[in-house]
Amino acid sequence: MKKMGKGDKQTIRLLKWIKEYPGWWQLICTPNDEHMNAKMMRALIGHLARAQLYEIIFVLLMVHRKESCVRDLSGVMLLDMITEGWKGKDGERIIEDMLEYFK
């Protein structure tokens, strides 16, 4: 029998979570679902975080990226992170990273 690695354990944990919460899993994986709104998004993210299923939070955000409650998230978070970085006197590094990205 094969020794289970960390990835195997994580997969089993996710599969058990899906079995326990099939409705939420369907909602996570279904874009444009009528039940998705900011309140549901908050509940899902909170639940996934408590379950330490962080990767699924990013899947959730990508699947529902066209929802109004998600669409502005990256812009707001980016501005917050740039503001904090600039306060930390790392503004030049932020500009360098931008220039590097657009090479």
C-alpha positions as CSV (number, residue, x, y, z in Angstrom):
1,M,0.0,0.0,0.0
2,K,1.3,3.4,-0.9
3,K,2.3,5.8,1.8
4,M,0.0,8.8,2.0
5,G,1.7,12.1,1.4
6,K,0.6,15.6,2.5
7,G,-1.3,16.1,-0.8
8,D,-3.2,12.9,-0.4
9,K,-4.3,13.9,3.1
10,Q,-5.4,17.3,1.9
11,T,-7.4,15.7,-0.9
12,I,-9.1,13.3,1.5
13,R,-9.9,16.2,3.8
14,L,-11.4,18.1,0.9
15,L,-13.5,15.1,-0.2
16,K,-14.8,14.6,3.3
17,W,-15.7,18.3,3.4
18,I,-17.5,18.0,0.0
19,K,-19.5,15.0,1.3
20,E,-20.5,17.0,4.4
21,Y,-21.4,20.2,2.5
22,P,-22.5,19.2,-1.0
23,G,-24.8,22.2,-1.4
24,W,-22.0,24.6,-0.6
25,W,-19.6,22.7,-2.9
26,Q,-22.2,23.1,-5.7
27,L,-22.5,26.8,-5.0
28,I,-18.7,27.3,-5.0
29,C,-18.5,25.6,-8.4
30,T,-21.5,27.1,-10.1
31,P,-21.0,30.6,-11.7
32,N,-24.0,32.9,-11.8
33,D,-25.9,30.9,-9.2
34,E,-29.0,32.7,-8.0
35,H,-28.1,32.2,-4.4
36,M,-24.7,33.9,-4.6
37,N,-24.5,37.3,-3.0
38,A,-22.2,39.2,-0.7
39,K,-23.8,37.6,2.4
40,M,-23.3,34.1,1.0
41,M,-19.8,34.9,-0.2
42,R,-18.9,36.1,3.3
43,A,-20.4,33.0,4.9
44,L,-18.5,30.7,2.4
45,I,-15.2,32.4,2.8
46,G,-15.5,32.3,6.6
47,H,-16.4,28.7,6.6
48,L,-13.6,27.7,4.2
49,A,-11.1,29.7,6.3
50,R,-12.2,28.0,9.5
51,A,-11.9,24.6,7.7
52,Q,-8.4,25.7,6.5
53,L,-9.4,25.1,2.9
54,Y,-7.7,28.3,1.7
55,E,-7.1,27.1,-1.8
56,I,-10.9,26.7,-2.3
57,I,-11.4,30.4,-1.3
58,F,-9.4,31.4,-4.4
59,V,-11.4,28.9,-6.6
60,L,-14.6,30.4,-5.2
61,L,-13.4,33.9,-6.0
62,M,-12.4,32.9,-9.6
63,V,-15.6,31.0,-10.3
64,H,-17.7,34.0,-9.1
65,R,-15.4,36.8,-10.4
66,K,-18.2,38.4,-12.4
67,E,-20.4,38.8,-9.3
68,S,-20.7,42.4,-8.2
69,C,-19.6,41.4,-4.7
70,V,-16.4,39.9,-6.0
71,R,-15.6,42.1,-9.0
72,D,-14.3,45.0,-7.0
73,L,-12.4,42.9,-4.4
74,S,-9.1,42.7,-6.2
75,G,-9.0,46.5,-6.9
76,V,-9.8,47.4,-3.3
77,M,-7.3,44.9,-1.9
78,L,-4.7,46.0,-4.3
79,L,-5.1,49.7,-3.3
80,D,-5.0,48.7,0.4
81,M,-1.8,46.7,0.0
82,I,-0.2,49.5,-2.1
83,T,-1.1,52.0,0.5
84,E,0.3,49.9,3.3
85,G,3.5,49.2,1.3
86,W,3.9,52.9,0.6
87,K,3.5,53.8,4.3
88,G,6.3,51.3,4.9
89,K,8.5,53.4,2.6
90,D,8.5,50.7,0.0
91,G,7.0,52.8,-2.8
92,E,10.0,52.5,-5.1
93,R,9.9,48.7,-4.8
94,I,6.2,48.7,-5.7
95,I,7.0,50.7,-8.9
96,E,9.9,48.4,-9.7
97,D,7.7,45.3,-9.3
98,M,5.1,46.9,-11.7
99,L,7.8,47.7,-14.3
100,E,9.1,44.1,-14.0
101,Y,5.7,42.7,-14.5
102,F,5.1,44.6,-17.7
103,K,8.5,43.6,-19.3
